Amino acid sequence: MAENEISIRISGEAGQGMHTIGISLCKIAKEAGFFAFANQDYMSRVRGGNNFFQLRIAGFSVCAMRATCDTLVALDKPSVTLHRNALSPRGSIVLDKAEYKIADADPRMIDVPFYEIARQKGGSDLFVNSVACGISTSLIGIPFAIVENILKKIFTNKEEDIIQKNIAAARAGYEYITQQYARCVVRIKNLDPNAGNLLMNGNEAIALGAIQAGCKFYSAYPMTPSTSVMDTVAQYAQRYNIVVEQAEDEIAAVNMALGASYAGVRAMTGTSGGGFALMVEGVSLAGMTETPVVIVEAQRPAPATGFPTRTEQADLEFVLHAGHGEFARAVYTPGTIEEAFSVTQTAFNTAEKYQIPVFIMTDQYLADSYRTIAPLETKKVPVVRSIISKEQSAGVKDYQRYVLTETGISPRAIPSWIADPVYADSDEHTQEGHITEDAQIRIAMVTKRFYKKMEGLSKEIIPPVAGNIEGAAVVLVGFGSTYGLLKEISDASGSKKKTGFVHLPQIWPFPAQHLQKLLRGAKKVISVENNAGAQCARLLRRETGIVADRSILKFDGRPFTVEYLLDAIAAV
């Protein structure tokens, strides 16, 4: 067990409420003043199989997972066998020996009659998750008053009788530990009384960032792990006057977003790799018609259906080149909750300023991981609308939608705000928007859409985040969800600064000049990626000439853990 932290793993079959227990524990930890980081490992099924929710609670900020757990709460018999090897040296297994018919005398076992308590206090096995919640909080010494308060909030929409039964079940589990296993309680110190005020995952941060940016239209077809972006926007749709449309497929979703954007509102869509494959013609349409749109591409293992509920970073090259033809785009790869919130706002400003498709790449790990954070900075990225205002529109005459300019950006009018029609043509077109096959106009328009816009975008790159690179023996390079892991390992290398890191919150336009400067004196560069092809390392070589000495790649559908990466670094 690491000093002043504890990792708890709750495991059982789908349908037993691991997510409910996990979120409850996250909220309880936050309420008690601790930092928390949590992620769920779940199978693509409604019932059966094995799922687990792992929660890391600490007296300091944490933003990565550990491979081991200090407490395993097993809600069924298979979980005991499946996860016993994941216990830390001082770890313990909480289980119901009678229910599971286990006679094992393993000294690490804490025997609790989960199901008997659930039936007595709640009347059915369904209340076993509340029993587990009480047990877990008791084992780390959190006052039950906090547990009760959080459970009331979580079950606020339930009948009072159900709420009280859940509290009674949790209390019984809590008291069983204090009475029978007080010696097993592990107390951790809260080093920061102002620990995170918010508990949020990556998808929620993206959704809130979109709302903050003024998004008024969101269309999508549900696809794991992007769906909760739509769910969160829909949750606030009425309050902020947002239209949310669940489309019949991803083709409809992207084209709906383009239509809404053409009409003048900020629009967004989201999907995963398989759904994005259907969107790519719409991406080209956005490039040709110079219609701004923000697309969330939440990665999961592929090809085809792949691992629907797992994580990967293998769509990078796909997103960079998606859509036929050449046109400008920007690709953001946030690595934290805070970055997910801020870069989403930047994405809307960028899309509208340059009239291009802009991508926010995430993955299941960042999308679904919960972390306690300080209040988000809502004024960090101001909303900048790049359109001809309604007041200015009254004076517009002889409007040319695609007029050639020095920057490649044409003044964008909103249909019905000006007297002239606004043409949008998917064929090559003149400055007015009429179809043409003139070679010289073609050259001018490609120069406008591609070269000039990319030149402007290249001057507005979000710079890489770097740490401990001065004199480092090894510099780790990654993008997206690996940020927390890279930072923790780098910071843990101590005053000797053996390990530095560079994280890319924006990967296109590629920050070539920044990286050439940051990595100029690096003794050894190692890329850390959740894919099999070292896609970031290949991009680094292509754009800068810098060749990574090694790549540490993980593509089993599971995220990196602290221990895994430490072992891999030692091996290379």
N, C-alpha and C positions, 0 to 999 in steps of 0.2 A: 504494500500500500504506500503510495507516495505521501509525503508529508503534507498535512493540512488539506487533504482532499480525500474523497471517497467516490468510487464508481459503483453504481447499483444497476444490475441487470434484471429486469422482470421478463420472464419467459413463459410462454404457453402456446396454445393453439389459436388460430384465427377465430375471432368471435368471443374470446374471453376478456376483451377490454384492455389489452396492454397499453393502447394509446391513451385511454382514459386515465389509467393509473399513472402513466408516464407524465402526461400533461399536469395532472394533479400534483405530482411530486415536484415538477419544475416550478409550479406556482407557489407551492408551500416553501420550497427552498428560497425563492425570491422574496417571499413575504418575511421569511426568517432572516433576511439580510445576507444570503450567500449568493455566490455566482454559480450559474449552472450552464451546462451544455449538454444537449441530448439529441439522439437520433434513433429512429426506429428501423429495424431490419424486419421486413415483412414479405411474405410470399404472395404471389398473385392468385389468391383464392379467398373465398368468403368464409369458409369453415375448414378446420383441420390444419394439417401441416404444423410448422413451428415458426412463431414470430417472437421477436424480443425487442424491448425498448431499453436502451442503455442511457443512464443519466450520470453525468459527472458533476459532482457538487464540490465546491472549493471556497476557500477564504480569499481567493485571488481570481482574477479574470482568466477564464479558460475558453478556448475556441477550437478544440480538437478532441478527438476520441482516443481512448485507450483500448488496447486489444484485450486486456484483462478486466475482471471486475472483482471488487472486494466483497460484494454481497450479491449472491444469486438467489432471486426469489422465484422458485419453480412452481408454476400453477398447474402443472401436469407431470406425469411420470417421465415421458420422453425428454423433458427439459433437463432433468437431472443428469441423464446420460450424455445428452448433446452438449451441455455447457460446463460440465464439471472440469474439463481441462482448461477452461478459460479463467478459472479462479486464480487470483493472485496468491502469493505464498501465505498470506495471512487471511485469505478469503474464507467465507462461510456460505453454506447452502441452506436456505430456508425452504422447508418442504413439509408436506403432510404425509408422514410415513404410513399411517393407517389407511388413508384414502388410496395411496399409490401402491400399497402392499410391498413396502420396502423394509427389509430387516437389517440393512447395512448399518454397521456400527461406526461409520466414518466420523471421527471426532469433529470434523468441520460442519457437520449437519446440525441445524437448529430445527427441531421438530415442533411444528405448530399445527394444530387441528383446523386448518383453513376452512374446510368444507363444513365441519360441525359448527363452527362459529357462524359461518354464513347462513346456514340453515336455521340456527337458533335465533340470530338477531334479525335476519332479513326474510327468512322463510323460503329461500331457494339458493341454489348454487350461484345465481347471478351476482350475489353480493360478495363473492370471493375477492373481486378486485378491490373493494373498499377495505376488506380485511387486510389485504396485501399492502394497501396504502398506509394503514395504521401501523403495521409491522415495520415497514421501511422507515417511516419517520421516527418511530420509537428507537430504532437501532442507531440513529444519528443524533438522538437527544433533542429533537425539535419539539417544543411545547405543543400539547394536543389542542390548545385553544386556537392555534394557527391552522392546524389540520381541519378542525371543525369549521372555521370561518371560510376556508377555501372550498370545502365540500359543499357548503351552502350555496356558494356562488356558482359552482360548476353544475349543480343540480337545481338551479333556481327555477327552471321551467317545469320541473317535476312536481307532483302532488306532495303536500307536506308530509304525508305518511312515508312516501318513498325517500324523501330527504332524511327524515329521522332514522329510518332503517339503515341507510348508508352510513350515517354518522355513528349509529350504535355498533355496526359491524366494524368500522374503523377503530372505534374506541376499544372494542373487545380485543382486536388484534394488537393494538398499541399496549394495552394493559397486560396482555399475556407475555409480551417481551419484558416489560418492566418487572413483572413478578417472577418469571421463570428464567429469563436469560439476561438479567441486568449486567452480568459480566461481559456480555458481547457488545454492549453499546459502545460505539466509537464516536467521540465528540470531536468536531473540527472547529477551529477558531475562525471567527469572522474578522478578517484583517481590514475590511473596509465597510464601515457602517452605512455607507452610501452605495452599496452594491446595486447592480442594475435595477432601474425602476420599471423597465419594460421587459416583457418576455415575448419573443417574436421569432418566426422562422423566415427564411429567405423569400419565399413566395409572398408572404404577407407584406414584407418590406417593399417588394417590387410593386405590389398592388397599391400600397399606400403612397409610394413614390409617384405612381401614375396619377393618382387622385390629386396629390399635391401639385403635380405639373399641369393640371387642368384637363386631364383626359375626360372626354364626354361620351365616348363610344368604345365598347369592348365587345368583340365577337370572337367566339372560339368553339371548337368541338372538344369535349372533355377527353384529355389524354394524359395519363400519369407520366411525369410528375408535375405537369403544368397546371392542372385543373384548379388547384386552390388559389391561383392568381385570380381566375374568373370568380370563384366563390367569394373571395374577399372583396373584390370590386363590387360584386352584386350585393354584398352585405351593406355597403354604404351608398348604393346607387340612388336610392330615393332621397337621402339626405343631401347628396351633391349633384342631383339632377343628371345622372349618367344613364345612358341606354346600354344594357347588357343583353346580348343576343347569343343564345346557344344555337349555333348553326348546325345544319344537317351534315356538314363535313368541312374539312379544312380548306377546300377550294372556295367554298362559299364564305367561310370565315375571313380569309384574307381579302377577298373581293368586296365584302361588306365594309371592311375597315377602310379600303381604298375609296369606296364610294362616300363614306362618311367624311373622310379627310378631304376629298375633292369638294364636298359641300361646306367645308370650313371649320369642322371641329377637330380637336386632337383625338386620334384614333389609335387603337392598339389591338393586337391579337396575340395569342400564345398557343404553343403546342410543344410536342417532343419531335424527335427525329423523323419518325414515320409519318406524322402529320405534316411536318415541314416539307417532306418530299412532295406532298401534294400541293404545297403552296408556291413552289418555285416559279411557276409561270406567272403567278401574281406578283412575285418579287421583281421579275423582269418588266412587268407592266408598270410597276411603281417607278422603276428606273427610267423607262422610256417616257412616261407621262409626267415625270418629275413630281410625283405625288408623295408627300411625306407619310410614313407609317412606321410604327414601332412594333417589332416582333420579338416576343420572348421565346427562345428555343431552349427548353429545359431537357437536358440530355439524359438518356438512359441507354443501357447496352443494346446494341443492334448487331447484325442487320435484322430486317423484318421486325417481328414482334420482340425478339431478343429476350431480355429479362425486364418485364414491364415495370417492376417495382424496385429495381436496383439502380446503381449509379455508374456513370462513365463520362469521359471527356473525349469521345471519339468523333464528334461531329464538327470539330474545328475547321478542317479543310473543306468540308461540305458547305458550311455556312459562308466561308470566305469566297467560295466560287459558285454558290447557288444562283441559278438564273442564267439563261443564255445571253450571250453578249457581254459587253464591257460597260460598266457604269459605276459610279461612286457609291460607296456604302461605308458605314461605321459599325464596328463590332465591339461591344463592351463585355467584360468578363469579371464581374464583381466577385470578391472573395469573402466578404463579410456582410452581415445584416446592414450595417451602416452604409457600406458601398452600394449594396443592392438598392437601397432607398435613394441615395444621391445620384448614382449613374442613371437611374431610370428617369429622373428629372432632366439630367443632361441629355439623355437620348431623345426626349421630346423636343428640346430646344434645337439639337443638332439636326434631327429629321426635318423640322420645319424651316430652319435657316437654309439648309442646303437642298431641301426638297428631294429627299432620298429615303430609301429604306434603311432603318437602323435596327441592329440586333442587340438583344441582351441575352447572352449565353449563360445559363446556369446548369445545374444538374440535380439529380435527386438528393444528393448529400446536402448541398446548400439549400435547396428548395424546402426540404422537410426538417432540417436541423433547427432546434430551438436553442436560443441563447438569451441570457439576461444581458441587457444593454442599458446604457444611460439614455435619457430622452434624446430623440433624433433632432438634428438641426434642421428645422423646417425652412429657415431663411438662407441656408447655405447656397442653394442654387435658385436664383430668381427665375420666375416664369417670363420668358421673352418670346412674344408672338411675332413671327416674321411674315406678316400678311399686310396687304393694303387695308387700312382700317376702314370702318364703315363711313366715317366722316370724310376720309380722303377719297373714297370710292366715288362719291358724287361728282368729283372733278375729272375722273378718268375718261379719256376719249381715245378712239382708235387703238384699243388695247391689243397688245401682242403677248400672248401667254408665254412664248418661248423666245422673247427678244434676246439677242446676243449682248452679253455684257462682259466687262473685263474680268469679273469674278466667276462667271458662268452661272450666276444666280439671277433669274428673272423675277421682277416684282410679281408677287402672287395675288391675284384678285379672287374674290369669292363670288361664285355665281349668284346672281340676283342683287348683289350689292352695287354692281356697276351696270350701266345701260347696255354695254356691248356684250355679246355672247362670249363665254369662256370655253375655248375648244381644248379637248384632251384627246389626242390621237395615239393609238398604239403602233401605227405605221410611222416611218420616218416622216418628219413634218417640217414645214416652214416656221418662221418666227410667229406667224399668226396661228399655227396649229393645223394647217391644211396638209394633206398627204402630198409627198413629193418623191421623186426618184433622182433628183439633181445631185450629182456627185459632189459638187462644191458645198452645197448645203449640208450634205451628209457629213463631210469632214468637219465643218463648223460645229455641227450639233454634237458629234462624238467628242470633239475637243471641249465643248461646253460641259457636257454631262460627265465626262470622265477626267480629263486632264485638269481642267480648271477647278472643278469641285474637289478633287483629290488634293490639289495644291493647297486649297483653303483648309480642308480637313486636317492636313498634316501639320498645320500650325496650331491646332487646338487639341492635340493629343493629351489625354490625362497621363501624366508621367508615371513610370513604374514606382512602386513602393519598395524601398531597399532598407536593409538593416545589417549592421555588423560586417560590412563587406571590406572595410579597410584592413588589409593584412590577413584576411581570412584564408585558411588553407583550402576551404571548399566554399563555393557559392552555389546555392540551390536556386534554380529558376523554375517558376511555375505560374499558372494562370488560374483564375476562378477559385474553386472551393478549396484548393490546397493551401491558401494563404495562411490560415490559422495554424496549420501544422508546421509550415516552414518557419513562421515567426516563433512559435514555441520552441522548436528545436534549436533555432539560432540563438534565442535568448538564453536557453539552458546551457549553451556551450561555455558560458561564464566569461570572466574577464579576459581570458586568452583569446576569445573571439575566433574559435577554430572554424565555426560555420557561419557564413553570411547567407543572405537570401535576397532575391529580387522577385517581386510579384507584379504581374501585369493586369491591372484593372481594365485596360483597353488594349486589345490585341490587333485592331485594324482601324485606321492606318497603323502600321507597325511602328512602335517607338524605337526605330533603329538608332538614331543619334543618341538617345538616352542610354540605350543598352551598350553601345560602343564605349561610352564614357564610363558607365558603371562597371563593366566587365573587363576594361582595358588591362588592369593589373591582376586579374584573377588567376590564381595558381591552378585551380581546377574548377570547371563548370559542370554541374550535374543538373539535368532537367528532371523534374518530378511530375509525372503525368498519369492520369487514369485512362490510358489508352495503350494499344499495342504497337502503334507506329511511331511513337515519339514525335507527334505532329508539331508540338511547340518547338522542339529542338530543330526540326527540319525548317520551320519557318525562320527561326533565329539564324540558321546558316544561310538561307536564301536571301534574307534581307540585310544581314550585317557581315557575312563572311565568318562569323564566330562559330566554331565547331564545338559543341558540347563534348566534354571528355567522356561522359557516360550519361545514360538515361536510366532512371529508376521508374519502371513502368508497372502499373497494377491494373489488370483488366478482368478481374474475376467477378465484377459487379459490386464489390464491396469497397468502401472508402479506405484511404490510408489511415493507419493509426500511428500514434507516437512511436510505439515499440517497433512496428514494422519498418518505418522509415529509418529509425536509428540503426537497426540491424542491417538494412540495405546499404546505408552509408558506410558502415564499418566493413561490409563485404567488398565494396569497390575502392 
